[in-house]
Amino acid sequence: MAAPRARKAGFAWVGEFDAFGTPGWDLEKQVPGFLKDPASVNQKLKLFFLGCGTEDPRYQMHMRLVDVFKRNQIRHEFHDSPGDHEWKVFRHLLAEFMPKLFRGSR
């Protein structure tokens, strides 16, 4: 009888709220190989939710990241909300994100 294969721990539901966009941040350096196997990423992630305020200084960096995901066929959702890097934006995005958690696979 074969030994069970070890599974890597991870999260299937990911929500990012106005955090992306530190100058010099590089997806390939932070998450090596993420873009190399989109099918694997899409299989592992049930939800990849990105959100940002439309007046947040990070907004344009979020839009570039969304373009990278689209070009690489990484399944994701992008949501924006009027406002800057502030609680009213996070609250709105969290209200969109929470009902999506733990709803079966896509």
Summary of the structure (lengths in Angstrom):
residues: 106
radius of gyration: 15.4
end to end distance: 32.6
largest distance: 58.0
contacts: 246
relative contact order: 0.21
helix: 36%
strand: 16%
